[in-house]
């Protein structure tokens, strides 16, 4: 089936959302359960500084978190923090003090005043329309609140945009007003898979009837993800997570022509973001591309940049090692899929 389709359903009682593109599973979100959701906002209490790392350990309700930038903070101080990703086993929840209130159309930014419109909206007439809505929506807001209108605003109804701005502004003002206190407290729980799908994905069709995962082929797509092997059409890649890193191996298969390695590597570069995204893999990623001439590295790097530019998960392309491996650093903002499926 051609086109983009969002499927909202549940897996063993857990809320889940899938994005299907041309009949193929392109993204999957599954609620992790009791773990803090990325985007959740807490009033945290500073506990102890980590001088060697420049960070601060903080107390959260029922656990602890790690704030990477702890300069100027003192133990016992209350601070607003937001969960930025998924904690590895045995490690503290990753946090930031740069709190954002994000919805489908609007992002309210405390401590970052100003009105901004997504650069992806290029038409001047549309930008002027959105500028008026932004000014109206933030009129009378405190001097430390800013606003970003997202690319989804392009062509959207004015009433929907205004309602979104008002909702995020009201939430920001309520949370900021509750920042002071002596005990850690959860102020927002973060968005679940269904809200995240509405917020981040664009599709012409949304399936909400129970049993959608089975009817639309989502369950088959999840089952295929249990294997590390992925056929690319011009070869195969194997994606295997370890404790230290994610190892990716690229093979040419049965093709023995001089151009086989480059074709296999370019095909791997195109599908690598999707392969990592679906499996919920992040951290250090090391790719062992098929042996090829160093003269082709620039072409491969350009293909990697184009592929990851369209990926929603923040990824840094580090570069080549002395041994000819390619390194990436990817944000851990999702739980690893195999761990989730193993608990269902």
Rosetta blueprint (number, residue, H / E / L):
1 X L
2 X L
3 X L
4 X E
5 X E
6 X E
7 X E
8 X E
9 X E
10 X E
11 X E
12 X L
13 X L
14 X E
15 X E
16 X E
17 X E
18 X E
19 X E
20 X E
21 X E
22 X L
23 X L
24 X E
25 X E
26 X E
27 X E
28 X E
29 X E
30 X E
31 X L
32 X L
33 X L
34 X L
35 X L
36 X L
37 X L
38 X L
39 X L
40 X L
41 X E
42 X E
43 X E
44 X E
45 X E
46 X E
47 X E
48 X E
49 X E
50 X E
51 X L
52 X L
53 X L
54 X L
55 X E
56 X E
57 X E
58 X E
59 X E
60 X E
61 X L
62 X L
63 X E
64 X E
65 X E
66 X E
67 X E
68 X L
69 X L
70 X L
71 X L
72 X L
73 X L
74 X L
75 X L
76 X L
77 X L
78 X E
79 X E
80 X E
81 X E
82 X E
83 X E
84 X L
85 X L
86 X L
87 X L
88 X L
89 X L
90 X L
91 X L
92 X L
93 X E
94 X E
95 X E
96 X E
97 X L
98 X L
99 X L
100 X E
101 X E
102 X E
103 X L
104 X L
105 X L
106 X E
107 X E
108 X E
109 X E
110 X E
111 X L
112 X L
113 X L
114 X E
115 X E
116 X E
117 X E
118 X L
119 X L
120 X L
121 X L
122 X L
123 X L
124 X H
125 X H
126 X H
127 X H
128 X H
129 X H
130 X H
131 X H
132 X H
133 X H
134 X H
135 X H
136 X H
137 X H
138 X L
139 X L
140 X L
141 X L
142 X L
143 X L
144 X L
145 X E
146 X E
147 X E
148 X E
149 X E
150 X L
151 X H
152 X H
153 X H
154 X L
155 X L
156 X L
157 X L
158 X H
159 X H
160 X H
161 X H
162 X H
163 X H
164 X H
165 X H
166 X H
167 X H
168 X H
169 X H
170 X H
171 X H
172 X H
173 X H
174 X H
175 X H
176 X H
177 X H
178 X L
179 X L
180 X L
181 X L
182 X L
183 X L
184 X L
185 X E
186 X E
187 X E
188 X E
189 X L
190 X L
191 X L
192 X L
193 X H
194 X H
195 X H
196 X H
197 X H
198 X H
199 X H
200 X H
201 X L
202 X L
203 X L
204 X L
205 X E
206 X E
207 X E
208 X L
209 X L
210 X L
211 X L
212 X H
213 X H
214 X H
215 X H
216 X L
217 X L
218 X H
219 X H
220 X H
221 X H
222 X H
223 X H
224 X H
225 X L
226 X L
227 X L
228 X L
229 X E
230 X E
231 X E
232 X L
233 X L
234 X L
235 X L
236 X E
237 X E
238 X E
239 X E
240 X E
241 X E
242 X L
243 X L
244 X L
245 X L
246 X E
247 X E
248 X E
249 X E
250 X E
251 X E
252 X L
253 X L
254 X L
255 X L
256 X L
257 X L
258 X L
259 X L
260 X H
261 X H
262 X H
263 X H
264 X H
265 X H
266 X H
267 X H
268 X H
269 X H
270 X H
271 X H
272 X H
273 X H
274 X H
275 X H
276 X H
277 X H
278 X H
279 X H
280 X L
281 X L
282 X L
283 X E
284 X E
285 X E
286 X E
287 X E
288 X E
289 X L
290 X L
291 X L
292 X L
293 X L
294 X H
295 X H
296 X H
297 X H
298 X H
299 X H
300 X H
301 X H
302 X H
303 X H
304 X H
305 X H
306 X H
307 X H
308 X H
309 X H
310 X L
311 X L
312 X L
313 X L
314 X L
315 X E
316 X E
317 X E
318 X E
319 X E
320 X E
321 X L
322 X L
323 X L
324 X L
325 X L
326 X E
327 X E
328 X E
329 X E
330 X E
331 X L
332 X L
333 X L
334 X L
335 X L
336 X L
337 X H
338 X H
339 X H
340 X H
341 X H
342 X H
343 X H
344 X L
